[in-house]
Amino acid sequence: MSEQVLLDIRGAIATLTLNRPQAMNSLGLEMAQSLLARAQELQKATGVKAVIVTGAGDHFMAGGDIKEFRTIIAAAPEARRQTFERLIVECVHPAIEILRGLPQPVIARVRGACAGFGFSLMAGCDLAVAADNAYFTTGYALLGTSADGGSTWFLPRLVGAKRAAELMLLADRLDAQQALSLGLVNRVVPLAELDAACDALAQRLAAGPAQAHAGTKRLLGQSLLTPLADQLRAEAQSFARCSATDDFAEGVTAFVEKRKPAFKGE
């Protein structure tokens, strides 16, 4: 059986691919374990400056594996509660924490279905580029459950509290343009141009100042939970660290010389 999540590192760009195209990349136990394993590998990788998360085939991810869920619900209520709790606590959420905590910018490349945990995974990425055939739903309420994968944390920060409640409680389906207008994705492109658009964005990020990107991610991640005085202090410390890098010297020099900077991540 092929690996259900693939990690491919080419140069400075890593691509994490959900690899169950025959099942719309739906999440079951094996995929959850594979996602965590690949995330851990990515966390240890060196030389990576940008990450793309995508799905094999025609879809990003259609949510949980309903066939596997049907098998689980045949068990007694307490047994299935324990099964899902282990799945989420031991695999799904650790993977999300690792991916969210990566110092590199993470781009979701979305085509087709983006639902349930797939929606959560997309929402947790720093940037998202969607094909014009992409569609989105939180989906959880339709199965009679609350959300996982961090979407109750990510979504209010992306669209606001009331809109997040609407998307979670009603689980309406959004097309790509609606997702763009709400701020769920950064760009919508024709399906035929999706791969090229994401590759170009990843290349642009990979050519940027890696330590500055990492510092910016940290600052943005803590901003909504940090008092202004503490955030200002953190900004000062991060700026000072960046100012000691070769990339900062190169950026200033390139600006003065009116040329494009050649950052090296140092």
C-alpha positions in Angstrom: 0.0 0.0 0.0 1.4 3.4 -0.9 2.1 6.0 1.8 -1.0 8.0 2.5 1.0 11.3 3.0 4.0 12.1 0.9 6.9 14.5 1.6 8.9 15.7 -1.3 11.7 18.2 -0.8 13.2 19.7 -3.9 15.7 22.4 -3.3 14.3 24.9 -0.8 10.7 23.9 -1.3 8.9 21.0 0.5 5.6 19.6 -0.7 3.4 17.6 1.6 0.8 15.7 -0.4 -2.3 13.9 1.0 -2.2 10.7 -1.0 -5.6 9.0 -1.1 -7.0 10.3 -4.3 -9.3 7.3 -4.7 -11.1 8.4 -1.5 -10.9 12.2 -2.1 -7.9 12.2 0.4 -10.3 11.5 3.3 -8.7 11.2 6.7 -8.6 7.9 8.5 -6.3 6.4 11.2 -3.6 5.4 8.7 -3.5 8.8 7.0 -3.5 10.6 10.4 -0.5 8.6 11.5 1.2 9.2 8.2 0.5 13.0 8.4 2.1 13.1 11.8 5.2 11.2 10.6 5.7 13.4 7.6 5.2 16.5 9.6 7.9 15.3 12.1 10.2 14.7 9.2 9.5 18.1 7.8 10.2 19.7 11.2 13.7 18.2 11.1 14.5 18.9 7.5 17.2 21.4 6.7 17.4 23.9 3.9 13.6 24.2 3.5 12.4 27.8 3.0 8.8 27.3 1.9 6.2 24.5 2.2 3.2 23.5 0.0 0.4 21.4 1.4 -1.8 19.8 -1.2 -3.9 16.8 -2.2 -3.3 14.2 -4.8 -5.8 13.9 -7.6 -8.9 16.1 -8.0 -9.4 17.2 -4.4 -7.6 18.7 -1.4 -9.4 16.7 1.3 -13.0 15.7 1.7 -12.8 15.4 5.5 -13.0 12.3 7.6 -13.2 8.8 6.1 -16.9 8.0 6.5 -16.4 4.3 5.7 -14.0 4.0 8.6 -16.2 6.1 10.8 -19.1 3.6 10.1 -17.0 0.8 11.3 -16.1 2.7 14.5 -19.7 3.6 15.4 -20.6 -0.1 15.5 -18.8 -0.1 18.8 -20.3 0.9 22.2 -20.4 4.7 22.8 -17.5 4.8 25.3 -15.3 2.6 23.0 -15.8 4.9 20.0 -15.3 8.0 22.2 -11.9 6.6 23.2 -11.0 5.7 19.6 -11.7 9.2 18.3 -10.0 10.8 21.3 -6.8 8.8 20.7 -6.9 9.6 16.9 -7.2 13.3 17.5 -5.0 13.7 20.6 -2.2 11.4 19.4 -2.0 12.1 15.7 -4.2 14.8 14.3 -3.6 17.6 16.7 0.2 17.0 17.1 0.5 17.2 13.3 -1.4 20.5 13.2 0.8 21.9 16.0 3.9 21.0 14.1 2.8 22.4 10.8 1.5 25.6 12.4 4.8 26.0 14.3 7.1 25.6 11.2 9.3 28.7 10.7 8.8 28.5 7.0 5.7 30.0 5.2 3.2 27.2 4.5 0.9 27.4 1.5 -2.3 25.4 1.0 -2.8 24.5 -2.7 -6.5 23.7 -2.9 -8.5 22.1 -5.7 -11.9 20.4 -5.5 -13.2 19.5 -2.1 -11.8 21.2 1.1 -14.0 20.0 3.9 -14.0 18.9 7.5 -10.4 18.3 8.7 -9.3 19.4 5.2 -10.9 22.8 5.9 -9.0 22.9 9.3 -5.7 22.0 7.6 -6.2 24.7 5.0 -7.2 27.3 7.6 -4.0 26.6 9.6 -1.7 27.3 6.7 -0.2 30.8 6.4 -1.4 31.3 2.8 -3.9 29.5 0.6 -4.3 29.5 -3.2 -7.5 28.0 -4.5 -8.4 26.7 -8.0 -11.7 28.1 -9.3 -13.3 24.7 -8.9 -12.5 24.5 -5.2 -15.3 24.4 -2.7 -15.2 24.7 1.1 -17.3 23.6 4.1 -16.5 23.0 7.8 -18.8 20.0 7.5 -18.7 18.9 11.1 -22.2 19.9 12.0 -23.5 17.8 9.2 -22.1 14.7 10.9 -23.4 15.7 14.3 -20.0 16.7 15.9 -18.0 19.7 16.8 -14.8 20.6 15.0 -11.2 19.5 15.3 -7.9 20.3 13.7 -7.8 23.8 15.2 -10.5 25.3 13.0 -12.3 26.8 16.0 -9.0 28.7 16.7 -8.1 29.6 13.2 -11.5 30.5 11.8 -12.5 33.4 14.1 -9.1 34.9 13.4 -9.7 34.7 9.7 -13.3 35.8 9.3 -14.4 37.1 12.7 -16.5 35.5 15.5 -20.0 35.7 14.0 -19.0 34.6 10.6 -17.0 31.7 12.1 -20.1 30.7 14.1 -22.2 30.8 10.9 -19.7 28.6 9.0 -19.4 26.1 11.8 -23.0 25.8 12.9 -24.6 25.8 9.4 -21.7 24.1 7.5 -22.8 25.8 4.3 -20.8 25.1 1.1 -18.7 28.0 -0.2 -17.3 28.3 -3.7 -13.8 29.7 -4.3 -14.9 33.3 -4.9 -16.9 33.3 -1.7 -13.9 31.9 0.2 -11.8 34.6 -1.3 -14.2 37.4 -0.3 -14.3 36.1 3.3 -10.5 36.0 3.6 -10.3 32.2 3.8 -7.9 32.1 0.8 -5.5 34.6 -0.6 -6.0 34.0 -4.4 -8.2 32.2 -6.8 -6.8 31.0 -10.1 -8.0 28.9 -13.0 -7.6 25.2 -12.3 -5.1 24.8 -15.1 -2.9 27.5 -13.5 -3.0 26.3 -9.9 0.2 24.4 -9.8 2.2 27.1 -11.6 0.7 29.8 -9.3 1.6 28.0 -6.2 5.1 27.1 -7.4 5.8 30.7 -8.3 4.6 31.8 -4.9 6.7 29.2 -3.1 9.7 30.2 -5.2 9.2 33.8 -4.3 9.0 33.0 -0.6 12.0 30.7 -0.7 14.0 33.5 -2.2 13.1 35.7 0.7 14.8 36.3 4.0 14.2 33.1 5.9 15.0 34.4 9.4 12.8 37.4 8.9 9.9 35.2 7.6 10.3 33.0 10.7 10.2 36.1 13.0 7.2 37.5 11.3 5.3 34.2 11.6 6.1 34.2 15.4 4.9 37.7 15.8 1.7 37.2 13.9 1.0 34.0 15.7 1.1 35.5 19.1 -0.4 38.9 18.3 -4.0 38.3 19.2 -3.1 36.9 22.6 -0.4 39.4 23.5 -0.8 42.9 25.1 0.5 45.7 23.0 3.4 46.5 25.3 4.6 42.8 25.1 4.1 42.7 21.3 6.1 45.9 20.9 8.9 44.3 23.0 8.8 41.1 20.9 8.9 43.2 17.7 12.0 45.0 18.9 13.7 41.8 19.9 12.9 40.2 16.5 13.9 43.2 14.5 17.2 43.3 16.4 17.9 39.6 15.7 17.2 40.1 12.0 19.4 43.2 11.9 22.4 40.9 12.9 21.9 38.7 9.8 23.6 38.8 6.5 20.2 39.0 4.8 19.5 42.3 6.5 22.8 43.7 5.3 22.1 42.5 1.8 18.6 43.9 1.9 19.8 47.4 2.9 22.6 47.3 0.4 20.3 46.1 -2.4 17.8 48.9 -1.6 20.5 51.5 -1.8 21.9 50.1 -5.0 18.4 49.8 -6.5 18.7 46.1 -7.3 16.8 43.0 -6.2 18.3 41.5 -3.0 19.9 38.1 -3.1 18.9 36.6 0.2 20.6 33.4 1.5 18.7 32.8 4.7 21.7 33.7 6.8 
